Amino acid sequence: MKYSFNSDKGGVVFGGEENINASFKDLCAVADSIRYKSVPAATAILEGVSKGGKAIPYRRHNKGMGSRHELGGKKGRYPSKCAKIVQKVFQNAVANANRMGLNTESMFVVHASANKMSIVHRNPSKGALSFGRGMYGYGSIRRSDLELSKVEIAISENASMLGKRASKSIDAQKIRAAKKKTAAPAQPAVKGKAKPKVIE
């Protein structure tokens, strides 16, 4: 499988699948939800969406889509079928990393994408007549083609391969964690009435 990842592939572990009978628009939304996330965070997201209890935002292909309260008013859906497909590809990448002896708990999703591969045209049968003689009828208007998609995911331990926004958020998380560790422990409150101050 040829991957569309054009950056340095050193230390990057891939997983992918082709000829998927699923909507590439929903696959794109699921891939966007785990991109630049850590492996544990991406695992939690995919498990929540695959069970149908968690919504993910749709940044594209969201015309006429309703907003979700749990997403802060953003448009989103519950693509459990596509989440299971992406989860399978993601678990494949994690298994490849484990086989190479890498620590997956400290790895990030540096690449996640879904694209349309091919379209299989499906025509209605010539016997689908609705009116007249020798006509194909309404069945020819309702032709539905089969679109096949592909998904590819790459994980790496190198956090510098992430996007600018993702790297900034990760640095901010590390700074906040360091501040919590170095902060002095809060002194327990003294029970009883406070002593009055003496003014000389």
RAZI-V19083 format. One line per field, one symbol per residue. psi: psi as a letter, one per 30 degrees, with the letter a starting at -180 (. if undefined). burial: I if it has 9 or more other C-alpha atoms within 8 Angstrom, else O. A space follows every 10 residues. Layout:
psi->???
burial->???
This chain:
psi->kklgjfakgk gkklklklhk ilkfeeeeee eeffkgllee eeeeeeeeef fgfklkkjfl hgkgkllkef ghglklaiie efeeeeeeee eeeeeeeeff gljffglljf kjlklkdlkj kjkllfgikf lakglfafef egkjljkkll kkkkllfjff flleeeeeee eeeeeeeeee efkkkkkkkk llkkkkkkk.
burial->OOOOOOOOOO OIIIIIIIOO OIIIOIIIII IIIIIIIIIO IIIOIIIIII OIOOIIIIOO OIOOOOIIOO IOOIIIIIII OIIIOIIOII OIIIOIIIOO OOOIOOIIII IIIIIIIOOO OOOOOOOIIO OOOOOIIIII OOIOOIIIII IIIIIIIOIO OIOOOIIOOO OOOOOOOOOO OOOOOOOOOO OOOOOOOOOO
